[in-house]
Amino acid sequence: MKKFYDYWNQKIRDWHKDQNVCFLEDIYSRIYCGRGKNELAPKFLPEPYLGEMENCSAVIINKNPGSSIDTLQHHESGRFITEDNAHLDYYEFAKSFPYLSKYRKDGGNWWQKRINWIKRMGVQGGLSPFALEVCPWHSSLFNKNNLKLDDESYLKYLNEFVIEPAESANKFSQLGIILSVGSLFNDLYEKLLFTNELEISEKTYEKYGLDWHLNIKHNPVKVKFTVWKSPSGNYFLNFASGSGYNQVPAEKWKHIEQFILGELKN
């Protein structure tokens, strides 16, 4: 954990000294080719993680920090820099999960939906999650088609800076299963040689004797819950909707979540 925290503290100090040099030396300058809304924005504070590994309600992995907010993350004038000194000690800044504490009005609603998802699966109490970003750099959109997922050095990076920290935090997590959202993660876990342990979708729900929601055309809604097992034995639950939006499951899918949790306990 200390190695992880120290790495990002130094990386973000380097970023504050020279954003462009830091980005050009980063792996994402080579393996991600987004343009327009998909372009990464190095002038805004990279956010590799939020919360604390050793003190969390659950572990959740996201694609990237999303759209930037000039008043918060700008390398010179953003309040994360001017008020919170995030560039001097990112760990001290991130451990309180600022979007759920000091900056609830700035991104807090998006995070609160994830908190509600975690609570719905039985986690109670006031602990924040430990959240990791696959990509620490901001962008309006993050498209998996712009990623070189077959790059061996990138897969090594993902293991070292995303998967291993997630699994370390999961040892302290109240939930005990790592969460993610989006079809990107199904591709990512497969590339990292995870095994698909359970998949429930509009194509498979009947096999498990489960009810399923219908769309306005009375067809089964296209969503997929997939349980992946990493080589080290940790379980990852990924939710992906047919629309591709980066949204957590609606409460109406609670019965699917409870079924999955029951299967994992067994």
Residue, then its C-alpha position, 0 to 999 in steps of 0.5 A: m500500500k505504501k508503495f502505491y501511495d508513494y508512487w502517486n504522490q510523487k507522480i502528481r508532484d511531477w505533474h504539477k511541475d510540468q503537466n505536458v512532460c508528465f503526460l508524455e512520460d505516462i503510458y496513456s500518451r502511448i496506448y490511448c488515442g482519443r480525440g475530441k471529447n475522448e481526448l485526455a486532458p493533462k492540465f487537470l489534476p489526475e485522480p488515480y484513486l479516492g478513499e483509503m485501501e485499508n478503511c473502505s466499505a467496498v472497492i469500485i473500479n471506474k474507467n476514468p475521472g470523467s469531465s474536468i471541472d475548471t474550478l476544482q482540478h485546474h493545475e493552477s487555479g483549481r481549489f483541489i490545488t489552491e485550497d487542498n494542496a492535492h499536488l503536495d500530498y495526494y494521499e492526504f487529499a484523497k483519503s477523505f473522498p472529497y466528492l462525498s465530503k467537502y465537494r458534495k455539490d461537485g460530482g457528489n450526485w454521481w458518486q452517491k449513486r454508487i454509494n446507494w448501489i453498495k448499500r443496496m447490497g447490504v453494506q451499512g455504516g459511514l465508510s466511503p468506498f475505495a475507488l480506482e480509475v483505470c485511467p487517472w486522466h480526465s476526459s469528457l468520454f473514455n472510449k474503449n475503442n481508443l485503447k490498445l488493450d493487447d499491449e503487454s506493457y499496458l496489461k502489466y500496468l493495469n495489474e500493478f496500478v489497478i488490479e493489485p491495489a483493488e485486491s489489497a483494498n478488498k481484504f479490508s472491504q466490508l462488501g468483499i467483492i470488487l465492483s465495476v461498470g461498463s463493457l470495457f471491464n469485461d474485455l479488460y478482465e478477459k485480457l488479464l486472464f480472469t475466469n468468467e464464473l457467472e453471467i446473467s443477462e437477457k439471454t441466460y436469466e431463465k436458466y437460473g429461474l429468475d424474473w427479468h424486466l421488459n422494455i416498452k416493446h416487451n422484450p427483455v432489457k439488455v443488461k449483463f451481470t458478470v462475475w469474474k475471478s482473478p488469478s489470485g482468487n478475488y471476485f469482481l462483479n461487473f454490470a454492463s447495459g446494452s445502451g453502454y452508459n456508465q450507470v450503475p444498475a437501477e434498484k429494480w435489479k436488486h433481486i439479481e444482485q442478491f442472487i449473485l451474492g447468494e451464489l458467491k456465499n455458497 
